[in-house]
Amino acid sequence: MELLSINYELVATITSIAGGGALGGLISFVFNRKENKRIKKSEAVQSEATAKREDASAASEMMGLLERTVSHMERMNSYNETNSESLLKMVSEKDQLNDRLIKDLELLQLHRTEDHRRITGLEKTVERELEWRKESDFHFCSITACDLREPPLGMLKR
């Protein structure tokens, strides 16, 4: 009844190799368990120290960044104060100039009004003179000893 022909020698060799390796691992585990604990503890301490160093490095980097930011903000505040003072001074000067120009404009308008009044007066005087001359040209009499002269010589009043 041999359905399968099994080579027991080959099976024994394979099982002894597999069993020997497993047994060796078990023996190694038992003898080296304290050493393995120390190694794991050392690795944990070392990784914790590395994490703390990285945290400290990140914290110092953040402090440096914060100090640079504060320094930059102080410079910007100083610049803004200086800039705002100069802008206020410029606005004040502009307001003074505008006030002076408004006063000058009012004075010029007053002069213009006065000049217009004078010109209007002169125009009326010239028109009146022209009317008188037309009237005198119309009533001109070259004979000085004339009794018909209207008005008599020396009596014309303007």
OpenMM code with the backbone's topology and positions (N, CA, C; nanometers):
from openmm import Vec3, app, unit

residues = "MET GLU LEU LEU SER ILE ASN TYR GLU LEU VAL ALA THR ILE THR SER ILE ALA GLY GLY GLY ALA LEU GLY GLY LEU ILE SER PHE VAL PHE ASN ARG LYS GLU ASN LYS ARG ILE LYS LYS SER GLU ALA VAL GLN SER GLU ALA THR ALA LYS ARG GLU ASP ALA SER ALA ALA SER GLU MET MET GLY LEU LEU GLU ARG THR VAL SER HIS MET GLU ARG MET ASN SER TYR ASN GLU THR ASN SER GLU SER LEU LEU LYS MET VAL SER GLU LYS ASP GLN LEU ASN ASP ARG LEU ILE LYS ASP LEU GLU LEU LEU GLN LEU HIS ARG THR GLU ASP HIS ARG ARG ILE THR GLY LEU GLU LYS THR VAL GLU ARG GLU LEU GLU TRP ARG LYS GLU SER ASP PHE HIS PHE CYS SER ILE THR ALA CYS ASP LEU ARG GLU PRO PRO LEU GLY MET LEU LYS ARG".split()
positions = [
    Vec3(0.0784, -0.1161, 0.0000),
    Vec3(0.0000, 0.0000, 0.0000),
    Vec3(0.0859, 0.1273, 0.0000),
    Vec3(0.1532, 0.1244, -0.0732),
    Vec3(0.2401, 0.2414, -0.0836),
    Vec3(0.1864, 0.3340, -0.1900),
    Vec3(0.1113, 0.4279, -0.1455),
    Vec3(0.0582, 0.5265, -0.2384),
    Vec3(0.1629, 0.6322, -0.2683),
    Vec3(0.2241, 0.6720, -0.1622),
    Vec3(0.3281, 0.7729, -0.1785),
    Vec3(0.4571, 0.7135, -0.1280),
    Vec3(0.5528, 0.7336, -0.2003),
    Vec3(0.6816, 0.6888, -0.1490),
    Vec3(0.7476, 0.8082, -0.0834),
    Vec3(0.7656, 0.7987, 0.0465),
    Vec3(0.8197, 0.9093, 0.1242),
    Vec3(0.9629, 0.8763, 0.1564),
    Vec3(1.0416, 0.9709, 0.1348),
    Vec3(1.1827, 0.9582, 0.1676),
    Vec3(1.1997, 1.0142, 0.3083),
    Vec3(1.2022, 0.9221, 0.4052),
    Vec3(1.2071, 0.9644, 0.5445),
    Vec3(1.3390, 1.0296, 0.5788),
    Vec3(1.4370, 0.9971, 0.5117),
    Vec3(1.5680, 1.0564, 0.5389),
    Vec3(1.5667, 1.2054, 0.5043),
    Vec3(1.5048, 1.2371, 0.3943),
    Vec3(1.4956, 1.3774, 0.3518),
    Vec3(1.4079, 1.4555, 0.4479),
    Vec3(1.2988, 1.3971, 0.4934),
    Vec3(1.2087, 1.4629, 0.5876),
    Vec3(1.2816, 1.4863, 0.7188),
    Vec3(1.3584, 1.3934, 0.7652),
    Vec3(1.4329, 1.4068, 0.8908),
    Vec3(1.5355, 1.5180, 0.8793),
    Vec3(1.6006, 1.5276, 0.7675),
    Vec3(1.7015, 1.6324, 0.7477),
    Vec3(1.6350, 1.7697, 0.7507),
    Vec3(1.5247, 1.7841, 0.6845),
    Vec3(1.4548, 1.9138, 0.6781),
    Vec3(1.4040, 1.9520, 0.8164),
    Vec3(1.3450, 1.8545, 0.8893),
    Vec3(1.2928, 1.8862, 1.0220),
    Vec3(1.4040, 1.9162, 1.1196),
    Vec3(1.5160, 1.8503, 1.1098),
    Vec3(1.6265, 1.8793, 1.2016),
    Vec3(1.6850, 2.0178, 1.1737),
    Vec3(1.6905, 2.0571, 1.0464),
    Vec3(1.7417, 2.1919, 1.0138),
    Vec3(1.6451, 2.2968, 1.0667),
    Vec3(1.5153, 2.2787, 1.0418),
    Vec3(1.4151, 2.3756, 1.0864),
    Vec3(1.4090, 2.3774, 1.2383),
    Vec3(1.4083, 2.2631, 1.3012),
    Vec3(1.4010, 2.2551, 1.4473),
    Vec3(1.5261, 2.3101, 1.5116),
    Vec3(1.6396, 2.2828, 1.4533),
    Vec3(1.7664, 2.3332, 1.5090),
    Vec3(1.7723, 2.4842, 1.5027),
    Vec3(1.7247, 2.5418, 1.3945),
    Vec3(1.7233, 2.6885, 1.3828),
    Vec3(1.6290, 2.7496, 1.4832),
    Vec3(1.5127, 2.6905, 1.5032),
    Vec3(1.4151, 2.7427, 1.5982),
    Vec3(1.4661, 2.7257, 1.7395),
    Vec3(1.5276, 2.6131, 1.7679),
    Vec3(1.5816, 2.5886, 1.9005),
    Vec3(1.6971, 2.6827, 1.9295),
    Vec3(1.7776, 2.7091, 1.8280),
    Vec3(1.8897, 2.8040, 1.8461),
    Vec3(1.8386, 2.9443, 1.8738),
    Vec3(1.7331, 2.9829, 1.8079),
    Vec3(1.6732, 3.1153, 1.8321),
    Vec3(1.6173, 3.1250, 1.9721),
    Vec3(1.5545, 3.0164, 2.0198),
    Vec3(1.4989, 3.0144, 2.1546),
    Vec3(1.6091, 3.0235, 2.2590),
    Vec3(1.7143, 2.9486, 2.2396),
    Vec3(1.8272, 2.9513, 2.3338),
    Vec3(1.8913, 3.0897, 2.3327),
    Vec3(1.9103, 3.1452, 2.2141),
    Vec3(1.9689, 3.2796, 2.2024),
    Vec3(1.8800, 3.3824, 2.2714),
    Vec3(1.7506, 3.3699, 2.2608),
    Vec3(1.6570, 3.4630, 2.3248),
    Vec3(1.6688, 3.4546, 2.4763),
    Vec3(1.6737, 3.3333, 2.5282),
    Vec3(1.6803, 3.3144, 2.6737),
    Vec3(1.8103, 3.3718, 2.7286),
    Vec3(1.9216, 3.3426, 2.6659),
    Vec3(2.0502, 3.3896, 2.7179),
    Vec3(2.0704, 3.5406, 2.6981),
    Vec3(2.0136, 3.5965, 2.5942),
    Vec3(2.0389, 3.7388, 2.5626),
    Vec3(1.9227, 3.8312, 2.5993),
    Vec3(1.8283, 3.7868, 2.6803),
    Vec3(1.7119, 3.8706, 2.7084),
    Vec3(1.7496, 3.9972, 2.7859),
    Vec3(1.8426, 3.9881, 2.8835),
    Vec3(1.8848, 4.1069, 2.9583),
    Vec3(1.9586, 4.2037, 2.8661),
    Vec3(2.0425, 4.1476, 2.7835),
    Vec3(2.1177, 4.2311, 2.6879),
    Vec3(2.0219, 4.3000, 2.5913),
    Vec3(1.9215, 4.2267, 2.5441),
    Vec3(1.8224, 4.2844, 2.4519),
    Vec3(1.7428, 4.3954, 2.5196),
    Vec3(1.7087, 4.3767, 2.6510),
    Vec3(1.6369, 4.4809, 2.7246),
    Vec3(1.7217, 4.6073, 2.7341),
    Vec3(1.8511, 4.5893, 2.7664),
    Vec3(1.9405, 4.7053, 2.7771),
    Vec3(1.9539, 4.7768, 2.6427),
    Vec3(1.9623, 4.7000, 2.5352),
    Vec3(1.9750, 4.7603, 2.4016),
    Vec3(1.8485, 4.8395, 2.3679),
    Vec3(1.7307, 4.7798, 2.3949),
    Vec3(1.6050, 4.8490, 2.3657),
    Vec3(1.5898, 4.9735, 2.4516),
    Vec3(1.6292, 4.9604, 2.5815),
    Vec3(1.6210, 5.0762, 2.6704),
    Vec3(1.7158, 5.1861, 2.6228),
    Vec3(1.8343, 5.1467, 2.5814),
    Vec3(1.9332, 5.2428, 2.5307),
    Vec3(1.8823, 5.3105, 2.4036),
    Vec3(1.8218, 5.2321, 2.3153),
    Vec3(1.7659, 5.2900, 2.1931),
    Vec3(1.6520, 5.3868, 2.2254),
    Vec3(1.5686, 5.3520, 2.3251),
    Vec3(1.4580, 5.4400, 2.3635),
    Vec3(1.5116, 5.5707, 2.4210),
    Vec3(1.6133, 5.5592, 2.5082),
    Vec3(1.6732, 5.6801, 2.5673),
    Vec3(1.7370, 5.7650, 2.4583),
    Vec3(1.8057, 5.6973, 2.3663),
    Vec3(1.8722, 5.7704, 2.2574),
    Vec3(1.7696, 5.8390, 2.1667),
    Vec3(1.6600, 5.7718, 2.1341),
    Vec3(1.5580, 5.8340, 2.0484),
    Vec3(1.4892, 5.9478, 2.1228),
    Vec3(1.4708, 5.9326, 2.2560),
    Vec3(1.4117, 6.0407, 2.3350),
    Vec3(1.5054, 6.1613, 2.3385),
    Vec3(1.6348, 6.1353, 2.3553),
    Vec3(1.7330, 6.2448, 2.3559),
    Vec3(1.7367, 6.3135, 2.2199),
    Vec3(1.7284, 6.2351, 2.1137),
    Vec3(1.7264, 6.2936, 1.9789),
    Vec3(1.6019, 6.3797, 1.9607),
    Vec3(1.4882, 6.3303, 2.0087),
    Vec3(1.3638, 6.4077, 1.9977),
    Vec3(1.3742, 6.5371, 2.0776),
    Vec3(1.4344, 6.5287, 2.1993),
    Vec3(1.4508, 6.6496, 2.2806),
    Vec3(1.5447, 6.7491, 2.2127),
    Vec3(1.6542, 6.6966, 2.1526),
    Vec3(1.7469, 6.7850, 2.0800),
    Vec3(1.6764, 6.8524, 1.9633),
    Vec3(1.5954, 6.7763, 1.8914),
    Vec3(1.5212, 6.8340, 1.7788),
    Vec3(1.4210, 6.9377, 1.8278),
    Vec3(1.3545, 6.9086, 1.9408),
    Vec3(1.2604, 7.0060, 1.9978),
    Vec3(1.3332, 7.1328, 2.0401),
    Vec3(1.4489, 7.1153, 2.1052),
    Vec3(1.5267, 7.2318, 2.1486),
    Vec3(1.5754, 7.3109, 2.0279),
    Vec3(1.6170, 7.2398, 1.9246),
    Vec3(1.6625, 7.3074, 1.8027),
    Vec3(1.5472, 7.3832, 1.7378),
    Vec3(1.4314, 7.3196, 1.7324),
    Vec3(1.3144, 7.3864, 1.6740),
    Vec3(1.2739, 7.5064, 1.7586),
    Vec3(1.2815, 7.4917, 1.8919),
    Vec3(1.2461, 7.6034, 1.9802),
    Vec3(1.3435, 7.7194, 1.9626),
    Vec3(1.4734, 7.6879, 1.9545),
    Vec3(1.5709, 7.7968, 1.9357),
    Vec3(1.5535, 7.8609, 1.7983),
    Vec3(1.5198, 7.7824, 1.6984),
    Vec3(1.4939, 7.8380, 1.5653),
    Vec3(1.3709, 7.9282, 1.5681),
    Vec3(1.2672, 7.8854, 1.6397),
    Vec3(1.1468, 7.9676, 1.6532),
    Vec3(1.1771, 8.0967, 1.7286),
    Vec3(1.2613, 8.0888, 1.8322),
    Vec3(1.2994, 8.2094, 1.9070),
    Vec3(1.3760, 8.3054, 1.8164),
    Vec3(1.4666, 8.2513, 1.7366),
    Vec3(1.5401, 8.3361, 1.6421),
    Vec3(1.4462, 8.4020, 1.5432),
    Vec3(1.3514, 8.3249, 1.4927),
    Vec3(1.2532, 8.3794, 1.3989),
    Vec3(1.1687, 8.4868, 1.4664),
    Vec3(1.1283, 8.4613, 1.5910),
    Vec3(1.0500, 8.5592, 1.6660),
    Vec3(1.1303, 8.6872, 1.6888),
    Vec3(1.2581, 8.6730, 1.7258),
    Vec3(1.3431, 8.7910, 1.7473),
    Vec3(1.3593, 8.8701, 1.6181),
    Vec3(1.3793, 8.8009, 1.5070),
    Vec3(1.3919, 8.8709, 1.3787),
    Vec3(1.2617, 8.9408, 1.3428),
    Vec3(1.1490, 8.8744, 1.3718),
    Vec3(1.0189, 8.9353, 1.3430),
    Vec3(0.9975, 9.0593, 1.4282),
    Vec3(1.0311, 9.0502, 1.5571),
    Vec3(1.0167, 9.1660, 1.6462),
    Vec3(1.1064, 9.2796, 1.5993),
    Vec3(1.2299, 9.2470, 1.5634),
    Vec3(1.3226, 9.3491, 1.5136),
    Vec3(1.2680, 9.4144, 1.3870),
    Vec3(1.2158, 9.3323, 1.2978),
    Vec3(1.1592, 9.3854, 1.1731),
    Vec3(1.0384, 9.4743, 1.2027),
    Vec3(0.9531, 9.4315, 1.2952),
    Vec3(0.8357, 9.5113, 1.3308),
    Vec3(0.8771, 9.6447, 1.3930),
    Vec3(0.9826, 9.6439, 1.4766),
    Vec3(1.0307, 9.7690, 1.5358),
    Vec3(1.0815, 9.8630, 1.4274),
    Vec3(1.1559, 9.8083, 1.3312),
    Vec3(1.2044, 9.8921, 1.2205),
    Vec3(1.0879, 9.9478, 1.1403),
    Vec3(0.9868, 9.8645, 1.1150),
    Vec3(0.8704, 9.9107, 1.0394),
    Vec3(0.7944, 10.0180, 1.1172),
    Vec3(0.7799, 10.0008, 1.2494),
    Vec3(0.7121, 10.1015, 1.3305),
    Vec3(0.7885, 10.2328, 1.3283),
    Vec3(0.9217, 10.2241, 1.3381),
    Vec3(1.0037, 10.3449, 1.3327),
    Vec3(0.9875, 10.4134, 1.1973),
    Vec3(0.9902, 10.3342, 1.0903),
    Vec3(0.9727, 10.3911, 0.9560),
    Vec3(0.8352, 10.4556, 0.9433),
    Vec3(0.7319, 10.3865, 0.9944),
    Vec3(0.5960, 10.4407, 0.9851),
    Vec3(0.5826, 10.5698, 1.0640),
    Vec3(0.6449, 10.5762, 1.1832),
    Vec3(0.6396, 10.6993, 1.2623),
    Vec3(0.7067, 10.8133, 1.1870),
    Vec3(0.8259, 10.7861, 1.1334),
    Vec3(0.8978, 10.8889, 1.0586),
    Vec3(0.8182, 10.9308, 0.9359),
    Vec3(0.7646, 10.8334, 0.8664),
    Vec3(0.6873, 10.8611, 0.7454),
    Vec3(0.5610, 10.9399, 0.7787),
    Vec3(0.4926, 10.9020, 0.8866),
    Vec3(0.3697, 10.9733, 0.9221),
    Vec3(0.4009, 11.1161, 0.9662),
    Vec3(0.5137, 11.1355, 1.0377),
    Vec3(0.5516, 11.2713, 1.0776),
    Vec3(0.5798, 11.3571, 0.9545),
    Vec3(0.6527, 11.3011, 0.8586),
    Vec3(0.6829, 11.3793, 0.7379),
    Vec3(0.5551, 11.4058, 0.6582),
    Vec3(0.4633, 11.3088, 0.6543),
    Vec3(0.3372, 11.3311, 0.5832),
    Vec3(0.2537, 11.4387, 0.6524),
    Vec3(0.2503, 11.4365, 0.7860),
    Vec3(0.1773, 11.5403, 0.8591),
    Vec3(0.2379, 11.6780, 0.8328),
    Vec3(0.3711, 11.6834, 0.8276),
    Vec3(0.4384, 11.8105, 0.7996),
    Vec3(0.4031, 11.8582, 0.6592),
    Vec3(0.4040, 11.7655, 0.5626),
    Vec3(0.3698, 11.8026, 0.4253),
    Vec3(0.2249, 11.8504, 0.4159),
    Vec3(0.1340, 11.7836, 0.4868),
    Vec3(-0.0071, 11.8242, 0.4848),
    Vec3(-0.0220, 11.9626, 0.5464),
    Vec3(0.0512, 11.9873, 0.6563),
    Vec3(0.0451, 12.1185, 0.7209),
    Vec3(0.0966, 12.2270, 0.6265),
    Vec3(0.2093, 12.1999, 0.5591),
    Vec3(0.2637, 12.2966, 0.4631),
    Vec3(0.1656, 12.3199, 0.3480),
    Vec3(0.1022, 12.2133, 0.3018),
    Vec3(0.0044, 12.2262, 0.1928),
    Vec3(-0.1142, 12.3109, 0.2379),
    Vec3(-0.1604, 12.2878, 0.3604),
    Vec3(-0.2722, 12.3670, 0.4123),
    Vec3(-0.2349, 12.5143, 0.4230),
    Vec3(-0.1127, 12.5422, 0.4701),
    Vec3(-0.0678, 12.6817, 0.4796),
    Vec3(-0.0609, 12.7447, 0.3407),
    Vec3(-0.0080, 12.6707, 0.2446),
    Vec3(0.0006, 12.7216, 0.1076),
    Vec3(-0.1393, 12.7467, 0.0516),
    Vec3(-0.2327, 12.6536, 0.0764),
    Vec3(-0.3704, 12.6723, 0.0289),
    Vec3(-0.4335, 12.7961, 0.0916),
    Vec3(-0.4115, 12.8160, 0.2222),
    Vec3(-0.4664, 12.9347, 0.2885),
    Vec3(-0.4099, 13.0621, 0.2264),
    Vec3(-0.2784, 13.0626, 0.2028),
    Vec3(-0.2148, 13.1803, 0.1421),
    Vec3(-0.2685, 13.2042, 0.0010),
    Vec3(-0.2854, 13.0965, -0.0755),
    Vec3(-0.3376, 13.1108, -0.2115),
    Vec3(-0.4828, 13.1589, -0.2105),
    Vec3(-0.5612, 13.1121, -0.1137),
    Vec3(-0.7006, 13.1585, -0.1040),
    Vec3(-0.7040, 13.3074, -0.0731),
    Vec3(-0.6175, 13.3525, 0.0188),
    Vec3(-0.6120, 13.4961, 0.0506),
    Vec3(-0.5679, 13.5766, -0.0714),
    Vec3(-0.4664, 13.5249, -0.1432),
    Vec3(-0.4211, 13.5938, -0.2649),
    Vec3(-0.5330, 13.5996, -0.3684),
    Vec3(-0.6080, 13.4914, -0.3822),
    Vec3(-0.7185, 13.4877, -0.4777),
    Vec3(-0.8268, 13.5889, -0.4394),
    Vec3(-0.8584, 13.5965, -0.3099),
    Vec3(-0.9577, 13.6946, -0.2654),
    Vec3(-0.9099, 13.8366, -0.2940),
    Vec3(-0.7803, 13.8625, -0.2699),
    Vec3(-0.7242, 13.9950, -0.2972),
    Vec3(-0.7301, 14.0261, -0.4468),
    Vec3(-0.6968, 13.9271, -0.5300),
    Vec3(-0.7027, 13.9480, -0.6748),
    Vec3(-0.8462, 13.9721, -0.7213),
    Vec3(-0.9418, 13.9022, -0.6624),
    Vec3(-1.0819, 13.9251, -0.6985),
    Vec3(-1.1257, 14.0655, -0.6574),
    Vec3(-1.0778, 14.1113, -0.5419),
    Vec3(-1.1085, 14.2469, -0.4972),
    Vec3(-1.0492, 14.3492, -0.5942),
    Vec3(-0.9221, 14.3271, -0.6352),
    Vec3(-0.8585, 14.4163, -0.7337),
    Vec3(-0.9350, 14.4141, -0.8656),
    Vec3(-0.9767, 14.2954, -0.9070),
    Vec3(-1.0508, 14.2841, -1.0330),
    Vec3(-1.1823, 14.3615, -1.0247),
    Vec3(-1.2523, 14.3464, -0.9132),
    Vec3(-1.3787, 14.4184, -0.8955),
    Vec3(-1.3548, 14.5695, -0.8990),
    Vec3(-1.2496, 14.6132, -0.8298),
    Vec3(-1.2165, 14.7563, -0.8272),
    Vec3(-1.1791, 14.8053, -0.9673),
    Vec3(-1.0975, 14.7255, -1.0386),
    Vec3(-1.0593, 14.7637, -1.1751),
    Vec3(-1.1822, 14.7686, -1.2658),
    Vec3(-1.2726, 14.6732, -1.2508),
    Vec3(-1.3947, 14.6710, -1.3311),
    Vec3(-1.4789, 14.7963, -1.3034),
    Vec3(-1.4888, 14.8329, -1.1752),
    Vec3(-1.5636, 14.9534, -1.1384),
    Vec3(-1.4998, 15.0772, -1.2020),
    Vec3(-1.3685, 15.0863, -1.1987),
    Vec3(-1.2989, 15.2014, -1.2587),
    Vec3(-1.3195, 15.2048, -1.4101),
    Vec3(-1.3062, 15.0873, -1.4733),
    Vec3(-1.3229, 15.0816, -1.6190),
    Vec3(-1.4649, 15.1220, -1.6568),
    Vec3(-1.5635, 15.0730, -1.5812),
    Vec3(-1.7028, 15.1102, -1.6083),
    Vec3(-1.7209, 15.2609, -1.5945),
    Vec3(-1.6609, 15.3188, -1.4905),
    Vec3(-1.6684, 15.4646, -1.4724),
    Vec3(-1.6031, 15.5390, -1.5868),
    Vec3(-1.4866, 15.4918, -1.6308),
    Vec3(-1.4178, 15.5557, -1.7433),
    Vec3(-1.4996, 15.5429, -1.8714),
    Vec3(-1.5624, 15.4249, -1.8924),
    Vec3(-1.6458, 15.4071, -2.0117),
    Vec3(-1.7617, 15.5064, -2.0116),
    Vec3(-1.8254, 15.5249, -1.8964),
    Vec3(-1.9362, 15.6205, -1.8880),
    Vec3(-1.8868, 15.7627, -1.9138),
    Vec3(-1.7683, 15.7948, -1.8588),
    Vec3(-1.7117, 15.9283, -1.8811),
    Vec3(-1.6826, 15.9497, -2.0286),
    Vec3(-1.6245, 15.8487, -2.0942),
    Vec3(-1.5926, 15.8601, -2.2371),
    Vec3(-1.7211, 15.8740, -2.3175),
    Vec3(-1.8237, 15.7939, -2.2851),
    Vec3(-1.9512, 15.8045, -2.3571),
    Vec3(-2.0121, 15.9435, -2.3391),
    Vec3(-2.0068, 15.9956, -2.2174),
    Vec3(-2.0605, 16.1291, -2.1905),
    Vec3(-1.9830, 16.2352, -2.2691),
    Vec3(-1.8501, 16.2230, -2.2710),
    Vec3(-1.7668, 16.3177, -2.3460),
    Vec3(-1.7996, 16.3109, -2.4951),
    Vec3(-1.8175, 16.1862, -2.5449),
    Vec3(-1.8499, 16.1725, -2.6870),
    Vec3(-1.9852, 16.2360, -2.7182),
    Vec3(-2.0833, 16.2193, -2.6310),
    Vec3(-2.2136, 16.2831, -2.6515),
    Vec3(-2.1991, 16.4359, -2.6512),
    Vec3(-2.1223, 16.4874, -2.5577),
    Vec3(-2.1018, 16.6324, -2.5505),
    Vec3(-2.0344, 16.6838, -2.6774),
    Vec3(-1.9366, 16.6083, -2.7261),
    Vec3(-1.8666, 16.6532, -2.8472),
    Vec3(-1.9602, 16.6504, -2.9672),
    Vec3(-2.0422, 16.5449, -2.9753),
    Vec3(-2.1378, 16.5401, -3.0863),
    Vec3(-2.2336, 16.6586, -3.0777),
    Vec3(-2.2801, 16.6815, -2.9567),
    Vec3(-2.3727, 16.7928, -2.9374),
    Vec3(-2.3041, 16.9264, -2.9671),
    Vec3(-2.1800, 16.9403, -2.9232),
    Vec3(-2.1098, 17.0668, -2.9480),
    Vec3(-2.0752, 17.0815, -3.0960),
    Vec3(-2.0455, 16.9681, -3.1635),
    Vec3(-2.0199, 16.9769, -3.3076),
    Vec3(-2.1471, 17.0177, -3.3822),
    Vec3(-2.2589, 16.9698, -3.3343),
    Vec3(-2.3857, 17.0034, -3.3976),
    Vec3(-2.4207, 17.1507, -3.3758),
    Vec3(-2.3863, 17.2026, -3.2605),
    Vec3(-2.4174, 17.3412, -3.2260),
    Vec3(-2.2946, 17.4308, -3.2372),
    Vec3(-2.2026, 17.3969, -3.3225),
    Vec3(-2.0809, 17.4778, -3.3345),
    Vec3(-2.1085, 17.6045, -3.4142),
    Vec3(-2.0632, 17.7115, -3.3553),
    Vec3(-2.0794, 17.8412, -3.4227),
    Vec3(-1.9427, 17.9058, -3.4268),
    Vec3(-1.8938, 17.9355, -3.5444),
    Vec3(-1.7594, 17.9923, -3.5570),
    Vec3(-1.7565, 18.1435, -3.5365),
    Vec3(-1.8691, 18.2060, -3.5347),
    Vec3(-1.8742, 18.3514, -3.5143),
    Vec3(-1.8816, 18.3736, -3.3646),
    Vec3(-1.7846, 18.4446, -3.3140),
    Vec3(-1.7786, 18.4645, -3.1699),
    Vec3(-1.8666, 18.5793, -3.1236),
    Vec3(-1.8947, 18.6751, -3.2078),
    Vec3(-1.9756, 18.7898, -3.1653),
    Vec3(-2.1180, 18.7774, -3.2150),
    Vec3(-2.1730, 18.6600, -3.2133),
    Vec3(-2.3082, 18.6349, -3.2641),
    Vec3(-2.4060, 18.6393, -3.1488),
    Vec3(-2.5172, 18.7116, -3.1675),
    Vec3(-2.6183, 18.7192, -3.0626),
    Vec3(-2.7083, 18.5957, -3.0627),
    Vec3(-2.7081, 18.5207, -3.1674),
    Vec3(-2.7938, 18.4022, -3.1768),
    Vec3(-2.7256, 18.2761, -3.1189),
    Vec3(-2.6086, 18.2933, -3.0757),
    Vec3(-2.5308, 18.1774, -3.0258),
    Vec3(-2.5998, 18.1158, -2.9044),
    Vec3(-2.6221, 17.9860, -2.9050),
    Vec3(-2.6827, 17.9120, -2.7938),
    Vec3(-2.5856, 17.8042, -2.7506),
    Vec3(-2.5478, 17.7978, -2.6351),
    Vec3(-2.5536, 17.9004, -2.5320),
    Vec3(-2.4532, 18.0095, -2.5633),
    Vec3(-2.4679, 18.1218, -2.5013),
    Vec3(-2.3737, 18.2305, -2.5271),
    Vec3(-2.2327, 18.1872, -2.4891),
    Vec3(-2.1365, 18.2484, -2.5471),
    Vec3(-1.9954, 18.2124, -2.5294),
    Vec3(-1.9584, 18.2173, -2.3818),
    Vec3(-1.8956, 18.1044, -2.3328),
    Vec3(-1.8526, 18.0966, -2.1941),
    Vec3(-1.9591, 18.0482, -2.0995),
    Vec3(-2.0775, 18.0135, -2.1464),
    Vec3(-2.1877, 17.9730, -2.0590),
    Vec3(-2.2142, 17.8208, -2.0628),
    Vec3(-2.1484, 17.7458, -2.1490),
    Vec3(-2.1730, 17.6014, -2.1612),
    Vec3(-2.1200, 17.5301, -2.0376),
    Vec3(-2.2065, 17.4572, -1.9731),
    Vec3(-2.1663, 17.3815, -1.8543),
    Vec3(-2.1921, 17.2334, -1.8806),
    Vec3(-2.0997, 17.1617, -1.8427),
    Vec3(-2.1133, 17.0171, -1.8637),
    Vec3(-2.1251, 16.9444, -1.7347),
] * unit.nanometer
topology = app.Topology()
chain = topology.addChain("A")
for resn in residues:
    res = topology.addResidue(resn, chain)
    for name in ("N", "CA", "C"):
        topology.addAtom(name, app.Element.getBySymbol(name[0]), res)
